[in-house]
Amino acid sequence: MKIFKGLAGVPSGFGPSAVTIGKFDGVHQGHRAVIGRLRDIAEAEGLKSAVVTFDRNPLALLAPDKCPDSLVSVRQKLELLATTGLDATLMLPFDRALASVPATEFVERVLVDTLAAKAVLVGRDFRYGARGAGDVDLLVDLGATFGFTVEVVDDVTPHDGRRVSSTWVRELLAEGDVRRATELLGHTPTVSGIVVHGAKRGRELGFPTANLTPESEGLIPADGVYAGWLTDAGTRYPAAISVGDNPTFEGVAKKQVEAYVLDRELDLYDHVVDIEFVERIRGMVAFTNIPDLIDTMRGDVDRSRKILAD
């Protein structure tokens, strides 16, 4: 997949193309259904398949107090989009200049002049242009003017009938339900970050952990203990993962992510690692004595081993 940063990054003569536009936060199953349909159209009509997305949630600029936490970083989003078989992603910087572009001008500049769009796929509630003035009806009219077709893609609704959305995934992660979140995403919730030195309490207890810097990428799930995986330099290791402030000890930063690699001791300091959350084992508990804590941690490790072996 080619990555174009800004309109100027798209080479002259790119296209003709089939295009869809959106935030694509999490690149979940709903997004993947749209991209799958986009690729089908592109293949049938001999077009390039392209996604237009943004370097931040537009609400981060337009209404910061209403902007939710992102499920993935820009880097993670691009890596996930690359797994879908797209030909290209155009990453637009969402700044005041872009936010002020009228709807018709946005379509002409981005879809027509830059990507030579011949087919455009959008959701039913798609809005674009300054103050979200553009809607699907206007897009259809503009397509007739500029020579592209518009297809409205239906929502993906699992068996319970709710539309798959980034909002739903956030709710599940806030509850610690990473297994259900994985079903909606189509991939395991993952946090990436640099391994830093911690208080070494895990090592003293017999469970040395890799502690992620607080400036990690990806939305961290609810406090608790999880079975999952730690990936370092392409090698994936089974792990028991702790998320939270570790209430047994004082002075521990909030939302700390620590991963104990099962049955191995690795030197991971300063390495950038990925930590995947497969299943929540339990919530965070404050222990009154260290022996009870150690016994529980042994049980967490045993359960993690069993979960990851299934």
Residue pairs with C-beta under 8 A, 6 or more apart in sequence:
1 81
1 82
1 86
1 87
1 88
1 89
2 87
2 88
2 89
3 78
3 88
3 89
3 91
4 10
4 11
4 88
4 89
4 90
4 91
5 91
5 93
6 91
6 92
6 93
7 90
7 92
7 109
7 110
7 114
9 90
10 90
10 114
10 115
14 48
14 88
14 114
14 115
14 116
15 47
15 48
15 115
15 116
15 117
15 118
16 47
16 48
16 116
16 117
16 118
17 42
17 47
17 48
17 49
17 50
17 87
17 88
17 115
17 116
17 117
17 118
17 119
18 38
18 39
18 41
18 42
18 45
18 47
18 48
18 49
18 50
18 117
18 118
18 119
18 120
18 121
19 38
19 50
19 51
19 52
19 111
19 115
19 117
19 119
19 120
19 121
20 34
20 35
20 38
20 50
20 51
20 52
20 120
20 121
20 122
20 153
21 51
21 52
21 53
21 120
21 122
21 126
21 128
22 31
22 34
22 51
22 52
22 53
22 122
22 123
22 126
23 53
23 54
23 57
23 58
23 166
24 31
24 51
24 53
24 77
24 81
25 57
25 70
25 71
25 72
25 77
25 166
26 71
26 72
26 77
26 80
26 166
26 169
26 185
27 72
27 77
27 80
27 81
27 84
27 185
27 186
27 187
28 164
28 165
28 166
28 169
28 184
28 185
28 186
29 156
29 164
29 183
29 184
29 185
29 186
30 155
30 156
30 163
30 164
30 165
32 84
32 186
33 153
33 156
34 121
34 123
34 153
35 49
35 51
35 81
35 84
35 85
35 86
36 84
37 121
37 151
37 153
38 49
38 51
38 86
38 119
38 121
39 49
39 84
39 85
39 86
41 47
41 119
41 121
41 151
42 48
42 49
42 87
42 119
45 118
45 119
47 118
47 119
48 87
48 88
49 85
49 86
49 87
49 88
50 86
50 87
50 88
50 89
50 90
50 115
51 81
51 86
51 88
51 89
51 90
52 89
52 90
52 92
52 110
52 111
52 115
53 77
53 81
53 89
53 90
53 91
53 92
54 91
54 92
54 93
54 94
55 74
55 91
55 92
55 93
55 94
56 70
56 74
56 94
57 67
57 68
57 70
57 94
58 94
58 99
59 66
59 67
59 68
60 67
60 94
61 94
61 95
61 96
61 99
62 99
68 166
68 167
68 170
69 170
69 219
70 219
71 166
71 169
71 170
71 173
71 185
71 189
71 218
71 219
72 80
72 217
72 218
72 219
73 192
73 217
73 218
74 91
75 192
75 217
76 190
76 192
76 217
76 218
78 89
78 91
80 187
81 89
82 89
83 187
90 110
90 114
90 115
92 98
92 110
99 130
100 130
101 109
101 129
101 130
102 129
102 130
102 133
103 128
103 129
103 130
103 133
103 134
103 138
104 129
104 134
104 138
104 142
105 129
106 128
106 129
106 134
107 128
107 129
107 134
107 139
107 142
107 146
108 142
108 146
111 117
111 120
111 146
111 148
112 146
112 148
117 148
118 147
118 148
118 149
119 148
119 149
119 150
119 151
120 139
120 143
120 148
120 149
120 150
120 151
121 150
121 151
121 152
121 153
122 136
122 139
122 150
122 151
122 152
122 153
123 152
123 153
123 155
124 136
124 152
124 154
124 155
126 135
126 136
126 139
127 133
127 134
127 135
128 134
128 139
136 150
136 152
139 150
140 150
143 149
143 150
155 163
155 164
156 163
156 164
157 163
157 164
158 164
158 183
158 184
162 168
164 184
168 184
169 181
169 184
169 185
169 189
170 219
172 178
172 180
172 181
172 184
173 181
173 189
173 219
173 220
173 221
173 222
174 221
174 222
175 222
176 221
176 222
176 223
176 224
176 226
176 280
176 283
177 280
178 188
178 189
178 221
178 226
178 277
178 278
178 279
178 280
179 278
179 279
179 280
181 189
181 221
182 188
182 189
182 278
188 228
188 229
188 276
188 277
188 278
189 218
189 219
189 221
189 276
189 277
190 218
190 274
190 275
190 276
190 277
191 212
191 216
191 217
191 218
191 219
191 220
191 257
191 274
191 275
191 277
192 216
192 217
192 218
192 272
192 273
192 274
192 275
193 212
193 213
193 215
193 216
193 217
193 257
193 272
193 273
193 275
194 212
194 213
194 215
194 270
194 271
194 272
195 210
195 211
195 212
195 213
195 268
195 269
195 270
195 271
195 272
195 273
196 211
196 212
196 213
196 269
196 270
197 211
197 269
198 209
198 211
198 256
198 258
199 249
199 251
199 252
200 208
201 246
201 249
202 208
202 209
202 258
202 260
203 209
205 290
205 293
205 294
205 297
206 294
207 240
207 260
207 297
207 301
208 260
208 265
209 242
209 258
209 259
209 260
210 230
210 258
210 259
210 260
210 261
210 266
210 268
210 273
211 256
211 257
211 258
212 256
212 257
212 258
212 259
212 273
212 275
214 253
214 255
214 256
216 257
220 243
220 255
220 257
221 243
221 277
221 280
222 243
222 280
222 283
223 243
223 244
223 245
223 255
223 283
223 284
224 242
224 243
224 244
224 280
224 281
224 282
224 283
224 284
225 240
225 241
225 242
225 243
225 280
225 281
225 282
225 283
225 284
225 300
226 240
226 241
226 242
226 243
226 277
226 278
226 279
226 280
226 281
226 304
227 238
227 239
227 240
227 241
227 278
227 279
227 281
227 303
227 304
227 307
227 308
228 239
228 240
228 241
228 259
228 275
228 276
228 277
228 278
228 279
228 304
228 308
229 236
229 237
229 238
229 239
229 274
229 275
229 276
229 278
229 308
230 236
230 237
230 239
230 241
230 259
230 261
230 273
230 274
230 275
230 276
231 237
231 273
231 274
231 275
231 276
232 266
232 268
232 271
232 273
233 271
237 261
237 262
237 264
237 266
238 261
238 262
238 304
238 305
238 308
239 259
239 260
239 261
239 262
239 275
239 304
240 259
240 260
240 262
240 281
240 297
240 300
240 301
240 304
241 257
241 258
241 259
241 260
241 275
241 277
242 256
242 257
242 258
242 259
242 260
242 284
243 255
243 256
243 257
243 284
244 254
244 255
244 256
244 284
245 252
245 253
245 254
245 255
245 256
245 284
246 252
246 256
246 284
247 284
247 285
247 286
248 285
248 286
248 287
248 293
257 275
259 273
259 275
260 301
262 301
262 304
262 305
262 308
278 307
278 308
279 307
281 300
281 303
281 304
281 307
282 300
285 296
287 293
287 296
